[in-house]
Amino acid sequence: MAKHSKYQQNIIRNFYQNKEAIGLQRLGELITELYLSEGKAREKVWKQIIGALEKLEIKPAQIEHLQKQDKPELLAKLLEELLAKQK
């Protein structure tokens, strides 16, 4: 295993400290893409959203419900709740 410099160690540590915030930001970007997408592009965005939600440890039943509803508004509300919990 390669040894990391002090600088690299700080970058890695900061990434893991901010992992949840990075995930929430990514989810927000994907919600925006979902609003704008149609057809096959929408399906692709949903796959990415599911991955982001899994990384944020959202329950599979809730993810499935959100996907079946296919309403970006519900995802936006979930994001607001997650952001409120983060503070």
Backbone as CSV, one residue per row, in Angstrom:
resi,resn,N_x,N_y,N_z,CA_x,CA_y,CA_z,C_x,C_y,C_z
1,MET,0.847,-1.182,0.000,0.000,0.000,0.000,0.890,1.242,0.000
2,ALA,0.584,2.151,-0.860,1.380,3.368,-0.996,1.128,4.291,0.188
3,LYS,2.182,4.935,0.628,2.044,5.894,1.726,1.661,7.242,1.136
4,HIS,0.782,7.911,1.835,0.318,9.217,1.376,1.065,10.325,2.115
5,SER,1.265,11.427,1.409,1.897,12.580,2.038,0.913,13.194,3.038
6,LYS,1.391,14.064,3.872,0.549,14.740,4.860,-0.589,15.486,4.162
7,TYR,-0.277,16.140,3.061,-1.270,16.877,2.280,-2.353,15.935,1.762
8,GLN,-1.935,14.817,1.201,-2.901,13.840,0.686,-3.759,13.274,1.809
9,GLN,-3.166,13.021,2.957,-3.923,12.518,4.100,-4.998,13.513,4.519
10,ASN,-4.672,14.795,4.490,-5.658,15.827,4.835,-6.803,15.851,3.832
11,ILE,-6.495,15.718,2.558,-7.534,15.712,1.530,-8.454,14.509,1.727
12,ILE,-7.884,13.349,1.958,-8.675,12.141,2.163,-9.551,12.280,3.403
13,ARG,-8.982,12.778,4.497,-9.741,12.955,5.741,-10.885,13.950,5.535
14,ASN,-10.626,15.054,4.854,-11.667,16.053,4.597,-12.780,15.490,3.734
15,PHE,-12.423,14.659,2.751,-13.441,14.040,1.910,-14.389,13.203,2.758
16,TYR,-13.850,12.362,3.617,-14.698,11.489,4.415,-15.486,12.267,5.470
17,GLN,-14.941,13.369,5.951,-15.681,14.206,6.890,-16.858,14.896,6.213
18,ASN,-16.733,15.189,4.932,-17.772,15.905,4.186,-18.534,15.004,3.223
19,LYS,-18.417,13.710,3.396,-19.019,12.748,2.462,-20.533,12.940,2.356
20,GLU,-21.209,13.146,3.474,-22.661,13.310,3.446,-23.050,14.594,2.708
21,ALA,-22.348,15.678,2.972,-22.652,16.943,2.300,-22.434,16.822,0.795
22,ILE,-21.388,16.110,0.407,-21.114,15.904,-1.022,-22.240,15.087,-1.643
23,GLY,-22.704,14.055,-0.937,-23.800,13.223,-1.431,-25.090,14.002,-1.574
24,LEU,-25.371,14.879,-0.620,-26.581,15.694,-0.690,-26.520,16.681,-1.854
25,GLN,-25.354,17.251,-2.084,-25.192,18.166,-3.212,-25.415,17.425,-4.526
26,ARG,-24.865,16.232,-4.625,-25.035,15.422,-5.845,-26.499,15.079,-6.056
27,LEU,-27.205,14.732,-4.974,-28.628,14.421,-5.081,-29.395,15.635,-5.595
28,GLY,-29.063,16.820,-5.117,-29.716,18.043,-5.600,-29.498,18.256,-7.088
29,GLU,-28.281,17.989,-7.546,-27.985,18.126,-8.977,-28.788,17.116,-9.795
30,LEU,-28.912,15.897,-9.276,-29.663,14.866,-9.991,-31.154,15.180,-10.034
31,ILE,-31.675,15.779,-8.972,-33.088,16.173,-8.966,-33.340,17.214,-10.055
32,THR,-32.428,18.145,-10.201,-32.547,19.145,-11.264,-32.548,18.473,-12.636
33,GLU,-31.650,17.512,-12.820,-31.605,16.789,-14.095,-32.905,16.028,-14.327
34,LEU,-33.490,15.484,-13.260,-34.734,14.729,-13.386,-35.865,15.633,-13.863
35,TYR,-35.927,16.861,-13.330,-36.948,17.817,-13.777,-36.874,18.049,-15.282
36,LEU,-35.659,18.050,-15.819,-35.449,18.421,-17.218,-35.431,17.251,-18.185
37,SER,-35.378,16.033,-17.674,-35.204,14.877,-18.559,-36.528,14.214,-18.921
38,GLU,-36.497,13.500,-20.036,-37.667,12.764,-20.526,-37.193,11.443,-21.119
39,GLY,-38.089,10.459,-21.163,-37.830,9.193,-21.836,-36.681,8.402,-21.235
40,LYS,-35.786,7.941,-22.129,-34.674,7.100,-21.691,-33.694,7.871,-20.817
41,ALA,-33.549,9.143,-21.076,-32.658,9.956,-20.258,-33.165,10.001,-18.820
42,ARG,-34.475,10.032,-18.664,-35.081,10.059,-17.323,-34.779,8.753,-16.583
43,GLU,-34.846,7.635,-17.295,-34.528,6.340,-16.691,-33.077,6.311,-16.213
44,LYS,-32.189,6.867,-17.006,-30.769,6.906,-16.644,-30.560,7.767,-15.393
45,VAL,-31.239,8.894,-15.338,-31.121,9.772,-14.174,-31.658,9.067,-12.932
46,TRP,-32.751,8.325,-13.081,-33.308,7.587,-11.943,-32.313,6.570,-11.411
47,LYS,-31.575,5.899,-12.278,-30.563,4.942,-11.824,-29.502,5.650,-10.986
48,GLN,-29.112,6.826,-11.425,-28.113,7.598,-10.680,-28.683,8.070,-9.338
49,ILE,-29.952,8.463,-9.338,-30.596,8.910,-8.103,-30.672,7.765,-7.109
50,ILE,-31.035,6.581,-7.593,-31.118,5.418,-6.709,-29.760,5.153,-6.074
51,GLY,-28.707,5.229,-6.850,-27.357,5.047,-6.313,-27.019,6.086,-5.258
52,ALA,-27.378,7.339,-5.523,-27.108,8.414,-4.562,-27.898,8.212,-3.277
53,LEU,-29.157,7.794,-3.401,-29.987,7.559,-2.217,-29.455,6.389,-1.397
54,GLU,-28.971,5.359,-2.066,-28.393,4.216,-1.353,-27.151,4.632,-0.577
55,LYS,-26.332,5.484,-1.172,-25.134,5.966,-0.480,-25.495,6.818,0.733
56,LEU,-26.660,7.477,0.672,-27.126,8.283,1.797,-27.895,7.437,2.811
57,GLU,-27.925,6.125,2.578,-28.544,5.154,3.477,-30.042,5.371,3.662
58,ILE,-30.723,5.675,2.554,-32.178,5.769,2.549,-32.718,4.343,2.416
59,LYS,-33.797,4.050,3.117,-34.362,2.701,3.121,-34.809,2.301,1.712
60,PRO,-34.552,1.042,1.326,-34.939,0.574,-0.017,-36.434,0.742,-0.304
61,ALA,-37.281,0.541,0.694,-38.728,0.698,0.484,-39.062,2.141,0.115
62,GLN,-38.397,3.090,0.750,-38.646,4.503,0.458,-38.122,4.849,-0.941
63,ILE,-36.985,4.301,-1.311,-36.440,4.541,-2.648,-37.400,4.018,-3.704
64,GLU,-37.902,2.807,-3.483,-38.839,2.205,-4.431,-40.110,3.040,-4.555
65,HIS,-40.612,3.536,-3.421,-41.810,4.378,-3.441,-41.574,5.644,-4.254
66,LEU,-40.437,6.283,-4.030,-40.117,7.508,-4.759,-40.009,7.247,-6.263
67,GLN,-39.410,6.125,-6.620,-39.256,5.811,-8.039,-40.617,5.525,-8.683
68,LYS,-41.489,4.823,-7.974,-42.807,4.531,-8.532,-43.613,5.812,-8.720
69,GLN,-43.503,6.746,-7.778,-44.229,8.010,-7.890,-43.686,8.851,-9.049
70,ASP,-42.370,8.773,-9.278,-41.710,9.501,-10.371,-42.028,10.995,-10.343
71,LYS,-41.962,11.562,-9.139,-42.217,12.995,-8.974,-40.975,13.657,-8.365
72,PRO,-40.341,14.530,-9.118,-39.165,15.223,-8.591,-39.475,16.037,-7.327
73,GLU,-40.743,16.470,-7.192,-41.125,17.260,-6.015,-40.917,16.466,-4.729
74,LEU,-41.217,15.166,-4.777,-41.042,14.323,-3.593,-39.561,14.181,-3.247
75,LEU,-38.739,14.048,-4.270,-37.295,13.972,-4.035,-36.763,15.287,-3.458
76,ALA,-37.278,16.389,-3.967,-36.844,17.695,-3.465,-37.227,17.861,-1.994
77,LYS,-38.409,17.388,-1.627,-38.840,17.470,-0.230,-37.947,16.593,0.654
78,LEU,-37.607,15.392,0.185,-36.705,14.516,0.924,-35.350,15.183,1.103
79,LEU,-34.856,15.828,0.053,-33.575,16.525,0.140,-33.628,17.631,1.175
80,GLU,-34.722,18.378,1.215,-34.877,19.424,2.230,-34.812,18.835,3.636
81,GLU,-35.481,17.711,3.845,-35.473,17.060,5.155,-34.073,16.597,5.528
82,LEU,-33.369,16.019,4.564,-31.999,15.548,4.831,-31.062,16.715,5.136
83,LEU,-31.236,17.827,4.423,-30.412,19.007,4.680,-30.698,19.586,6.063
84,ALA,-31.971,19.558,6.467,-32.344,20.062,7.793,-31.723,19.204,8.893
85,LYS,-31.679,17.899,8.682,-31.089,16.989,9.664,-29.585,17.184,9.781
86,GLN,-28.960,17.567,8.667,-27.516,17.717,8.633,-27.040,18.876,9.511
87,LYS,-27.845,19.915,9.617,-27.441,21.117,10.359,-27.441,20.898,11.809
